[in-house]
Amino acid sequence: MSISLSSDFATAVPEMAVSWEAVPVAEPELLVLNEPLARELGLDPEWLKADGLPLLVGTAAPGVAQAYAGHQFGGYSPRLGDGRALLLGELTDAEGRLRDLHLKGSGRTPFARGGDGLAAIGPMLREYVLSEAMHALGIPTTRSLAVVATGATVQRDEPLAGAVLARVAASHLRVGSFQYARNTGDVDLLRRLADHAIARHHPGSTYLELFEHVVAAQAALVARWMLVGFIHGVMNTDNMTISGETIDYGPCAFMEAYDPATVYSSIDHRGRYAFGNQPIVAEWNLARLAEALLPLFDDDEDKAVALAMETLGTFPERFERAWIGGMGAKLGITDDVKPLLKDLLALMQENHVDFTSFFHHLSAAARGDAEPARSLFLDLAGIDAWIARWREHGPDAAAMDRVNPVYVPRNHLVEQALAAGAAGDLDPLRRLVDVVTRPFGERPGLEHFSAPAPQDFSATYRTFCGT
């Protein structure tokens, strides 16, 4: 079949797009293919499995490496960019939406900063599992189309088998993209980048309205993460999208025992991106976007700053509304949830209660059987008193079932599936994907997938970026 890819980004801001070719892959081997997503994109899955493999590893045609900057753990790097990735171009999906087709692990680019530009099978399969689980949970995210083994060896702490991930996004525009454009001092470049973002995501908007849209999208996104216990792990400004999609599934994980200080990332030594810090970091990142966009808000810098601050100031309320509203839905009640929620979260933290399991079991309590939920607590008097107060609000069990997942990518199961996949056995990964992409409602025989990790696993578990 014939594939037509446009080059809207490269045309709009050629200064931020370096034409580049992926490293040759002599014998690509398709490991996993997201057939429903392929059809959504107007691509024939059978063609992708055979003649389409060069497209999935980037050797069918050159792509572009995107330039961007970013604050990484608070430190500014003026030139990051796609060090091991290529934007192959944009395609129009079955609903008429423009989507990026992008690769990870396709080789070194001018932005590689000393890295080898490659990726190993495990981290690419990880992104496939996690992004598809997030999509099934209704959380805006980049999507994984395919993982293809390259036959190359990737040297990390040990030699690993190489792979390329093909992923799809509404766009790959980031806060760091605007930081890069602003840092050049070229206001015309900054304006063209903003015009491109507006045309792509919010047609007809002003520059200030673009910023308002991003603030709103990110407030809702981070609330949605936290409502399912997701910890991104590396919320650098180059990993915050303008579209409001989740991007970069490196050192991310799902929280087990509730604790706002939970960190799984091996590189987050000070807990900057801990579970409970995610709203604070998101607002900080958005302040960096505001700084980059100031010249477009008003010619008078003082007025521009005032406009930016006014819009940024809406973030806490937007996040709070999304978080409290979401928690009300998880608890099955529509009236004031704050007093109940405060006491519940304190009890969960004190008793090291599994986040996903509790909210799943709570719907049984709404139907009259409190034992599955209360059995997770050591402080039975405390949880019994809380459940009695909660029941006075008349919780809706059916509504709770629709928002409280039974199955999330449990960290120990992800690691087991990735280890098996890297060793050539993809059956555990396929089974895990099947389970987590249908996360709501219990299914017989899948109890293993809803059980928390063994305590000795959770106590030492760490995630890594994969580079």
Residue, then its C-alpha position, 0 to 999 in steps of 0.5 A: m500500500s502507499i503511505s502519504l506522510s506530510s511534513d507540517f512541522a518541518t515546513a513550519v519551523p525548519e530551524m527546529a527540524v534536522s533531516w536525518e535517516a534511521v540506521p539500517v536494519a538488515e533483518p527487522e523482526l516484528l515483536v508486537l503490532n497494535e492492529p486496532l491502532a493501525r486500522e485507526l490510522g488507515l494502515d493495513p496490519e497485514w501490510l505492516k507485518a511484511d512490506g511495511l516493516p521498513l516504515l516501522v524502523g524508519t528506513a523507508a524514507p528520511g525523517v526529521a530529528q526535532a530540536y527542543a530544550g528543557h529543564q531536567f530535574g530543574g536544570y536547564s539544557p538549551r539543546l536536547g532534541d530527539g537524540r535517538a528518535l525521528l519524526l517520520g511525518e504526519l498522517t491523517d487518521a480515519e477520523g480526519r485527525l492529523r497524527d505524528l508517526h515517530l520512532k524511538g531507538s532509530g539511531r544517533t542524531p545530531f542531538a544524541r549528546g554522546g548517546d548511542g541513539l539505540a533502544a533495547i527491547g525491554p524499555m520499548l515493550r514497556e512503553y507499549v504496555l504502559s501507553e496502551a494501558m493508559h489509553a484504556l483507562g481514558i487518559p490522554t497519551t501517545r500510543s504505541l503502534a509497534v515494536v520491532a527487533t533490530g538484531a543489533t546489540v545495545q550496550r547498557d550495563e550489559p549487552l541487550a537486544g535492540a529494538v525500535l518503537a513506532r509511536v503515534a501522537a497528536s503532536h510531539l510539541r513540548v514545553g521544551s520546544f517553545q523554550y528552544a525557540r525562545n532561547t534563539g532570540d528569534v521572535d519570528l521563529l517563536r511565533r511560527l512555532a506557536d502558529h503551528a501549535i494553534a493550527r494543530h491543536h486549537p484553531g483560531s486561538t490567540y497566543l494567550e488562549l493557546f497557553e490557557h488551553v495547555v494549562a487546562a489540559q495539563a491540570a486535567l491530565v495530572a489529576r487523571w494520572m493521580l486518580v489511578g495512582f500513576i507516577h510519571g517519574v520524569m516530568n521534565t519540561d521536554n516531557m510535557t506536551i502542548s496537546g495534553e498527552t502523556i509522553d515518555y514511559g521511562p521511569c514511570a510506575f503505578m503506585e501500590a501502597y498509598d503514599p504521596a512521597t512514593v518514588y520509583s525512578s532510579i534517577d529521582h534521588r530527591g523525590r522531585y517527581a514523587f506522586g504527590n509532587q506532580p501538580i506542583v511540578a506541572e505548574w512549575n513547568l507551565a510557568r516555564l512555558a509562560e516565560a517562553l511565550l511572553p513576547l507573543f502575549d503583549d509587546d509591553e513586558d509588564k502587561a505580558v507578565a500580568l496576563a501570563m500570571e493571571t492564566l497560570g494562576t488558574f492551574p491550582e483551581r483547575f487541578e483541584r476541581a479535576w482531582i476532587g471531582g474524580m475522587g468523588a466519582k471513585l467514591g461514588i458520591t456527588d456531594d462534598v467529598k473533601p472531609l471524607l477524602k482527607d480522612l480516607l487518604a490519611l488512613m490509607q497512608e498510615n495502613h499502607v493500603d494498596f491504592t488500586s485494590f482499595f477503590h476496586h473493593l469499595s464498590a462491594a462495600a457500597r453493595g453491603d459487603a465491606e469485608p474486602a475493603r476493610s481487610l486491607f487495613l490494620d486499623l479496623a476501627g478507623i476504617d469501619a468508622w470511615i465506611a459508616r460515614w461514607r455510606e451515609h452519602g448513598p454511594d453509587a456502586a455501579a458508577m464506581d465500577r465505571v471509574n475504578p480499574v480492577y487491572v492496572p500494569r502492576n509493576h512486578l507483572v510488567e517486569q516479568a513480561l518484559a524479561a520474558g519478552a527480551a528472552g524471546d517469549l512474548d506470550p506473557l506480554r500479550r496476556l498482560v496487554d490483553v488484561v490491562t487494556r480492558p481494565f474495568g470489571e472483574r474477569p474470572g481467572l485473572e485474580h493474579f493480575s489484580a493482586p498487589a506485588p509481594q512486599d519484598f518486591s515493592a520495597t526495592y523496586r526501581t525504574f530506569c529511563g532505558t537510555 
